[in-house]
Amino acid sequence: MRLNTLAFCTAMGSVLALATPPAMAQAPETPAGREALTVLQEAVAIPTVQGRGQVPVLAAKLKARLLDAGFAEDEVTFVPQGETGYLLARYPGRDRKAPVTAIIAHMDVVEAKPEDWERDPFNPVIEDGYLFGRGSLDNKAGLSIVTATMMKLRREGWVPAHDIVLGFSGDEETQMATTAAMASAIVQEAGKVDLVLNADSGGGTLDEAGQPFVYEVQAGEKTYADYKLTLTDPGGHSSRPGATNAIAAMSAAMEKIWAYKFPVTVSPLTKAYFESSVAAAPAEVAPAMRALIADPTDAKAAATLSARPEYIGLIRTTCVPTMIEGGHAPNALPQSVSANVNCRIFPGTSRAKVQETLAQVIADPEITCAFQDNGTLESIESPLRSDVLKAVEVAVHERAPGLSIVPGMSAGATDSMHFRSKGIPAFGVSAVFMEPKDEFAHGLNERLPLATLDPAVKQWETLLRTLLK
């Protein structure tokens, strides 16, 4: 679930230029970059959507590539789980008994209807410097870049300080059952996992000129939660409307939820983000950041940030109506109506508390509100680790010297939650750099700038060589 960069997506600023703007870029020039593109094209062509049973097909191709690069047969395992599953690959290090580092990504993608797209979503197309296709960004880009990096390192005979375990899940976009099983399997097999690096969050933001503006290390994420609201009524003939109408009442409840603003919250992670990024923030936003750091109850500062969609998720829990269904005939009063409210909950706030708040906001005892369990967990922030941040700095500054590196929190759920829930620190360190206007994860015409592939593989390589030297 790529939509991670929250607070600097539209910020314009300028630091260092890439050699070529993404839209003008040609295909990757390095062998590893070209291999990442080949893996990505192969992955996009396999529709790993829930219900199609294609995750094992992609896993088999990834396993074959890893074996060809020098991984042993007993080091790469696919574990089926229903119609999907997860892939594990162990890269041996010098100290086989030391806690391992896990690198995670996911193989599945959200649904895409060909009739809605300009191009077939499952036929990877290169055009104008981009690769188009479902999953080209979320998360088959990270998956392919990590795979290509590990293949390069294995062929070159690099031996890390301790073992690395690759974990590629198969249902991150839905129930995360494979993620939960994969996290447990890695912990059970390894004995102890000291660190998780996630290719599906964090990353670099470019400004409108295609220049690097900031790099985010994801150290936390909001809790994903859906609540189903239901209202029933005796109904009747539409020519005899009475005092109640289920659709009208539910609509009124949705209006209340839409208008409600949860209290502003500033956590150690978001405070660190504001402090790290305020100097480069847009002029109209920086004063509000400073004011909120000084006083989280500053209503004017909160209003300024809340007015911009790229910042609102950083300062409070958000809940929005996303689906509604009701009625049984065009000439009858509705007997039932249901609605879905999707919430992204600030770390430290429980789902039960949000459910209680929704009921209070609606203030209609006839409407029931029920939490819909989809496999997500309540969020925990990872304490910032100096060794990780230092290695990220080395890798990112090799690519873009002096670039601002900031801690961040994702609005969307990622596989990291299943490791954080076990007390294992997890950090999103995607090596994709792109402009906000190119961010179409989960949307139509999803695409990845080809210019990011060569430096992305190099960034991962430097990160690992630095961290596990």
FIDOVEX-190070 format. One record per residue (C-alpha): residue number from 1; residue in one letter; x, y, z. Coordinates in steps of 0.25 Angstrom, whole numbers, plus 5000, padded with zeros to 4 digits. Example, Ala and Ser with C-alpha at 12.3 -4.5 7.8 and 13.67 -1.06 7.14 Angstrom:
REM FIDOVEX-190070
REC   num   residu   east   north     up
REC     1        A   5049    4982   5031
REC     2        S   5055    4996   5029
//
This chain:
REM FIDOVEX-190070
REC   num   residu   east   north     up
REC     1        M   5000    5000   5000
REC     2        R   5009    5011   4995
REC     3        L   5001    5024   4998
REC     4        N   5011    5027   5009
REC     5        T   5017    5041   5008
REC     6        L   5008    5050   5015
REC     7        A   5014    5063   5018
REC     8        F   5023    5068   5007
REC     9        C   5016    5062   4995
REC    10        T   5012    5076   4989
REC    11        A   5024    5084   4995
REC    12        M   5032    5090   4985
REC    13        G   5047    5093   4988
REC    14        S   5059    5090   4982
REC    15        V   5072    5083   4985
REC    16        L   5079    5075   4975
REC    17        A   5075    5071   4961
REC    18        L   5074    5057   4955
REC    19        A   5082    5055   4942
REC    20        T   5069    5054   4935
REC    21        P   5055    5058   4938
REC    22        P   5046    5045   4940
REC    23        A   5037    5047   4928
REC    24        M   5050    5049   4919
REC    25        A   5057    5037   4924
REC    26        Q   5062    5025   4916
REC    27        A   5062    5010   4920
REC    28        P   5072    5006   4931
REC    29        E   5086    5006   4927
REC    30        T   5093    4997   4938
REC    31        P   5091    4982   4938
REC    32        A   5084    4982   4951
REC    33        G   5075    4993   4947
REC    34        R   5071    4985   4935
REC    35        E   5069    4973   4943
REC    36        A   5060    4980   4952
REC    37        L   5052    4985   4940
REC    38        T   5051    4971   4934
REC    39        V   5046    4965   4948
REC    40        L   5036    4977   4949
REC    41        Q   5030    4975   4935
REC    42        E   5029    4960   4938
REC    43        A   5022    4963   4951
REC    44        V   5012    4973   4946
REC    45        A   5008    4963   4935
REC    46        I   5003    4953   4946
REC    47        P   4990    4958   4951
REC    48        T   4992    4955   4966
REC    49        V   4979    4960   4970
REC    50        Q   4971    4954   4981
REC    51        G   4963    4942   4976
REC    52        R   4971    4939   4963
REC    53        G   4981    4930   4969
REC    54        Q   4993    4936   4963
REC    55        V   5002    4939   4974
REC    56        P   5008    4925   4974
REC    57        V   5011    4927   4959
REC    58        L   5019    4940   4962
REC    59        A   5026    4934   4974
REC    60        A   5031    4922   4965
REC    61        K   5037    4932   4956
REC    62        L   5043    4940   4967
REC    63        K   5049    4927   4973
REC    64        A   5054    4923   4959
REC    65        R   5062    4936   4958
REC    66        L   5068    4935   4972
REC    67        L   5072    4921   4969
REC    68        D   5079    4925   4956
REC    69        A   5086    4936   4964
REC    70        G   5092    4926   4973
REC    71        F   5082    4924   4985
REC    72        A   5082    4909   4989
REC    73        E   5069    4901   4987
REC    74        D   5067    4900   5002
REC    75        E   5069    4915   5004
REC    76        V   5056    4919   4996
REC    77        T   5043    4914   5000
REC    78        F   5028    4917   4996
REC    79        V   5018    4914   5006
REC    80        P   5004    4913   5000
REC    81        Q   4992    4918   5008
REC    82        G   4979    4916   5001
REC    83        E   4979    4922   4987
REC    84        T   4991    4931   4991
REC    85        G   5004    4929   5000
REC    86        Y   5017    4935   5004
REC    87        L   5031    4934   4999
REC    88        L   5043    4933   5008
REC    89        A   5058    4934   5004
REC    90        R   5070    4933   5013
REC    91        Y   5083    4940   5010
REC    92        P   5094    4934   5019
REC    93        G   5103    4943   5027
REC    94        R   5116    4942   5034
REC    95        D   5109    4940   5048
REC    96        R   5098    4930   5046
REC    97        K   5094    4930   5060
REC    98        A   5092    4945   5061
REC    99        P   5078    4952   5060
REC   100        V   5074    4953   5045
REC   101        T   5070    4965   5037
REC   102        A   5057    4963   5029
REC   103        I   5054    4971   5016
REC   104        I   5039    4970   5013
REC   105        A   5030    4974   5001
REC   106        H   5017    4969   4995
REC   107        M   5014    4961   4983
REC   108        D   4999    4964   4982
REC   109        V   4992    4976   4976
REC   110        V   4978    4983   4976
REC   111        E   4968    4980   4966
REC   112        A   4968    4987   4952
REC   113        K   4957    4987   4942
REC   114        P   4963    4988   4928
REC   115        E   4951    4995   4922
REC   116        D   4954    5007   4932
REC   117        W   4969    5008   4928
REC   118        E   4975    5015   4916
REC   119        R   4984    5003   4915
REC   120        D   4983    4988   4919
REC   121        P   4986    4988   4934
REC   122        F   4993    4975   4933
REC   123        N   5001    4977   4921
REC   124        P   5013    4985   4925
REC   125        V   5015    4997   4915
REC   126        I   5027    5006   4914
REC   127        E   5023    5020   4909
REC   128        D   5029    5034   4911
REC   129        G   5039    5029   4921
REC   130        Y   5029    5021   4930
REC   131        L   5025    5007   4932
REC   132        F   5010    5006   4933
REC   133        G   5002    4995   4939
REC   134        R   4995    4990   4952
REC   135        G   5006    4989   4963
REC   136        S   5017    4996   4955
REC   137        L   5018    5004   4967
REC   138        D   5010    4997   4979
REC   139        N   5018    4989   4981
REC   140        K   5024    4981   4970
REC   141        A   5034    4993   4968
REC   142        G   5040    4990   4982
REC   143        L   5039    4975   4980
REC   144        S   5046    4976   4967
REC   145        I   5057    4985   4972
REC   146        V   5060    4977   4985
REC   147        T   5060    4964   4977
REC   148        A   5070    4970   4967
REC   149        T   5079    4976   4978
REC   150        M   5079    4962   4985
REC   151        M   5082    4955   4972
REC   152        K   5094    4965   4969
REC   153        L   5100    4963   4983
REC   154        R   5099    4948   4983
REC   155        R   5106    4947   4969
REC   156        E   5117    4956   4974
REC   157        G   5119    4947   4987
REC   158        W   5116    4958   4997
REC   159        V   5114    4952   5011
REC   160        P   5106    4961   5021
REC   161        A   5110    4961   5036
REC   162        H   5098    4952   5039
REC   163        D   5087    4946   5031
REC   164        I   5076    4953   5023
REC   165        V   5062    4948   5021
REC   166        L   5054    4952   5009
REC   167        G   5039    4951   5012
REC   168        F   5029    4954   5001
REC   169        S   5015    4953   5005
REC   170        G   5003    4950   4997
REC   171        D   4991    4958   5002
REC   172        E   4996    4971   5008
REC   173        E   4985    4978   5000
REC   174        T   4973    4970   5007
REC   175        Q   4974    4961   5019
REC   176        M   4989    4961   5022
REC   177        A   4987    4946   5026
REC   178        T   5000    4943   5019
REC   179        T   5007    4954   5025
REC   180        A   5003    4950   5039
REC   181        A   5008    4935   5036
REC   182        M   5020    4940   5029
REC   183        A   5024    4949   5041
REC   184        S   5022    4937   5051
REC   185        A   5030    4928   5042
REC   186        I   5042    4937   5041
REC   187        V   5042    4939   5056
REC   188        Q   5040    4924   5058
REC   189        E   5051    4920   5048
REC   190        A   5061    4931   5051
REC   191        G   5059    4931   5066
REC   192        K   5061    4946   5067
REC   193        V   5058    4957   5057
REC   194        D   5066    4970   5060
REC   195        L   5061    4979   5049
REC   196        V   5051    4979   5037
REC   197        L   5053    4988   5025
REC   198        N   5041    4990   5017
REC   199        A   5041    4993   5002
REC   200        D   5027    4997   5002
REC   201        S   5027    5010   5009
REC   202        G   5036    5023   5011
REC   203        G   5044    5027   4999
REC   204        G   5048    5040   4992
REC   205        T   5039    5052   4987
REC   206        L   5043    5060   4975
REC   207        D   5038    5074   4972
REC   208        E   5032    5078   4959
REC   209        A   5045    5080   4952
REC   210        G   5049    5066   4955
REC   211        Q   5058    5069   4966
REC   212        P   5060    5062   4980
REC   213        F   5053    5070   4990
REC   214        V   5052    5060   5003
REC   215        Y   5054    5046   5007
REC   216        E   5045    5039   5017
REC   217        V   5048    5028   5026
REC   218        Q   5035    5021   5030
REC   219        A   5035    5018   5045
REC   220        G   5020    5017   5048
REC   221        E   5007    5016   5041
REC   222        K   4992    5019   5045
REC   223        T   4983    5008   5049
REC   224        Y   4974    5004   5037
REC   225        A   4959    5001   5042
REC   226        D   4946    5000   5035
REC   227        Y   4933    5001   5043
REC   228        K   4919    4996   5037
REC   229        L   4907    5005   5041
REC   230        T   4894    4998   5039
REC   231        L   4879    5004   5041
REC   232        T   4866    4996   5039
REC   233        D   4852    5001   5037
REC   234        P   4838    4995   5035
REC   235        G   4838    5002   5021
REC   236        G   4825    5002   5013
REC   237        H   4819    5008   5001
REC   238        S   4827    5020   4995
REC   239        S   4814    5028   4993
REC   240        R   4812    5028   5009
REC   241        P   4824    5034   5015
REC   242        G   4824    5034   5030
REC   243        A   4833    5040   5040
REC   244        T   4845    5032   5038
REC   245        N   4853    5028   5026
REC   246        A   4865    5019   5027
REC   247        I   4873    5025   5015
REC   248        A   4871    5039   5020
REC   249        A   4875    5036   5034
REC   250        M   4887    5029   5030
REC   251        S   4891    5041   5021
REC   252        A   4889    5050   5033
REC   253        A   4899    5041   5041
REC   254        M   4909    5041   5029
REC   255        E   4908    5056   5029
REC   256        K   4912    5057   5044
REC   257        I   4923    5048   5042
REC   258        W   4929    5055   5030
REC   259        A   4928    5068   5038
REC   260        Y   4934    5063   5051
REC   261        K   4949    5066   5053
REC   262        F   4956    5057   5063
REC   263        P   4966    5064   5073
REC   264        V   4979    5068   5068
REC   265        T   4990    5058   5073
REC   266        V   5006    5060   5072
REC   267        S   5014    5048   5075
REC   268        P   5029    5047   5077
REC   269        L   5030    5042   5062
REC   270        T   5021    5053   5056
REC   271        K   5028    5063   5065
REC   272        A   5042    5058   5059
REC   273        Y   5036    5059   5045
REC   274        F   5032    5074   5047
REC   275        E   5045    5078   5054
REC   276        S   5053    5071   5042
REC   277        S   5045    5077   5031
REC   278        V   5040    5090   5035
REC   279        A   5052    5098   5029
REC   280        A   5049    5092   5015
REC   281        A   5034    5093   5017
REC   282        P   5026    5103   5008
REC   283        A   5025    5117   5013
REC   284        E   5010    5116   5016
REC   285        V   5012    5104   5024
REC   286        A   5024    5105   5032
REC   287        P   5019    5115   5042
REC   288        A   5007    5105   5045
REC   289        M   5017    5094   5047
REC   290        R   5025    5102   5057
REC   291        A   5013    5106   5064
REC   292        L   5008    5092   5065
REC   293        I   5021    5087   5071
REC   294        A   5021    5098   5081
REC   295        D   5006    5096   5085
REC   296        P   4998    5084   5079
REC   297        T   4985    5091   5084
REC   298        D   4988    5103   5074
REC   299        A   4975    5103   5066
REC   300        K   4979    5112   5055
REC   301        A   4992    5104   5052
REC   302        A   4983    5091   5052
REC   303        A   4973    5098   5043
REC   304        T   4984    5102   5033
REC   305        L   4990    5088   5032
REC   306        S   4976    5081   5032
REC   307        A   4973    5090   5020
REC   308        R   4983    5082   5012
REC   309        P   4981    5067   5009
REC   310        E   4996    5064   5009
REC   311        Y   4997    5069   5024
REC   312        I   4983    5065   5030
REC   313        G   4987    5051   5032
REC   314        L   4999    5055   5040
REC   315        I   4992    5062   5051
REC   316        R   4979    5054   5055
REC   317        T   4971    5042   5053
REC   318        T   4962    5043   5041
REC   319        C   4949    5035   5038
REC   320        V   4941    5037   5025
REC   321        P   4929    5030   5018
REC   322        T   4933    5021   5007
REC   323        M   4921    5012   5003
REC   324        I   4906    5012   5005
REC   325        E   4896    5002   5001
REC   326        G   4881    5002   5004
REC   327        G   4867    5000   4999
REC   328        H   4860    4989   4992
REC   329        A   4851    4995   4981
REC   330        P   4849    5009   4975
REC   331        N   4835    5010   4979
REC   332        A   4837    5005   4994
REC   333        L   4842    5012   5006
REC   334        P   4855    5006   5010
REC   335        Q   4855    4995   5020
REC   336        S   4870    4995   5022
REC   337        V   4882    5003   5019
REC   338        S   4897    5001   5022
REC   339        A   4909    5009   5021
REC   340        N   4924    5007   5022
REC   341        V   4933    5017   5030
REC   342        N   4948    5016   5027
REC   343        C   4957    5021   5038
REC   344        R   4972    5024   5039
REC   345        I   4975    5024   5054
REC   346        F   4986    5031   5060
REC   347        P   4996    5022   5067
REC   348        G   4992    5021   5082
REC   349        T   4977    5022   5080
REC   350        S   4969    5009   5080
REC   351        R   4959    5004   5070
REC   352        A   4949    5002   5081
REC   353        K   4951    5017   5085
REC   354        V   4948    5022   5071
REC   355        Q   4936    5013   5070
REC   356        E   4931    5019   5083
REC   357        T   4934    5033   5077
REC   358        L   4926    5030   5064
REC   359        A   4914    5026   5072
REC   360        Q   4914    5039   5080
REC   361        V   4916    5047   5067
REC   362        I   4904    5040   5060
REC   363        A   4896    5041   5073
REC   364        D   4885    5032   5067
REC   365        P   4883    5019   5076
REC   366        E   4875    5013   5064
REC   367        I   4888    5012   5056
REC   368        T   4898    5001   5060
REC   369        C   4913    5002   5058
REC   370        A   4921    4990   5057
REC   371        F   4936    4988   5055
REC   372        Q   4940    4980   5042
REC   373        D   4952    4971   5045
REC   374        N   4961    4971   5033
REC   375        G   4973    4965   5039
REC   376        T   4980    4979   5042
REC   377        L   4986    4982   5056
REC   378        E   4986    4994   5064
REC   379        S   4998    5002   5061
REC   380        I   5011    5003   5069
REC   381        E   5022    5013   5065
REC   382        S   5037    5008   5064
REC   383        P   5047    5016   5072
REC   384        L   5057    5023   5063
REC   385        R   5070    5015   5062
REC   386        S   5082    5022   5059
REC   387        D   5089    5011   5052
REC   388        V   5078    5010   5042
REC   389        L   5077    5025   5040
REC   390        K   5092    5026   5038
REC   391        A   5092    5015   5027
REC   392        V   5080    5021   5020
REC   393        E   5087    5035   5021
REC   394        V   5099    5028   5014
REC   395        A   5091    5022   5003
REC   396        V   5082    5033   5000
REC   397        H   5093    5044   5000
REC   398        E   5101    5035   4991
REC   399        R   5089    5037   4981
REC   400        A   5086    5051   4985
REC   401        P   5096    5058   4994
REC   402        G   5091    5067   5005
REC   403        L   5076    5063   5003
REC   404        S   5067    5065   5015
REC   405        I   5064    5051   5022
REC   406        V   5052    5051   5031
REC   407        P   5044    5041   5039
REC   408        G   5030    5039   5035
REC   409        M   5017    5032   5038
REC   410        S   5008    5026   5027
REC   411        A   4993    5027   5026
REC   412        G   4992    5014   5019
REC   413        A   4994    5000   5025
REC   414        T   5007    4992   5022
REC   415        D   5012    4978   5025
REC   416        S   5021    4985   5036
REC   417        M   5010    4985   5046
REC   418        H   5011    4970   5048
REC   419        F   5026    4971   5052
REC   420        R   5024    4984   5060
REC   421        S   5013    4976   5068
REC   422        K   5024    4966   5072
REC   423        G   5033    4977   5077
REC   424        I   5042    4977   5065
REC   425        P   5046    4990   5059
REC   426        A   5042    4992   5045
REC   427        F   5045    5004   5035
REC   428        G   5040    5007   5021
REC   429        V   5052    5010   5013
REC   430        S   5047    5010   4998
REC   431        A   5057    5014   4988
REC   432        V   5046    5020   4979
REC   433        F   5048    5034   4976
REC   434        M   5036    5041   4969
REC   435        E   5027    5053   4967
REC   436        P   5014    5054   4975
REC   437        K   5007    5055   4961
REC   438        D   5012    5042   4957
REC   439        E   5006    5035   4970
REC   440        F   4995    5026   4964
REC   441        A   4996    5014   4974
REC   442        H   4982    5007   4975
REC   443        G   4977    5017   4964
REC   444        L   4976    5017   4949
REC   445        N   4988    5017   4940
REC   446        E   4998    5013   4951
REC   447        R   5012    5016   4947
REC   448        L   5027    5016   4951
REC   449        P   5037    5026   4945
REC   450        L   5048    5017   4939
REC   451        A   5059    5027   4944
REC   452        T   5057    5022   4958
REC   453        L   5062    5008   4955
REC   454        D   5077    5009   4954
REC   455        P   5079    5018   4966
REC   456        A   5069    5010   4974
REC   457        V   5077    4997   4973
REC   458        K   5089    5005   4976
REC   459        Q   5082    5011   4988
REC   460        W   5078    4997   4994
REC   461        E   5092    4991   4991
REC   462        T   5099    5003   4999
REC   463        L   5088    5002   5010
REC   464        L   5091    4987   5012
REC   465        R   5106    4988   5011
REC   466        T   5106    4999   5021
REC   467        L   5097    4994   5031
REC   468        L   5102    4979   5030
REC   469        K   5117    4981   5028
//
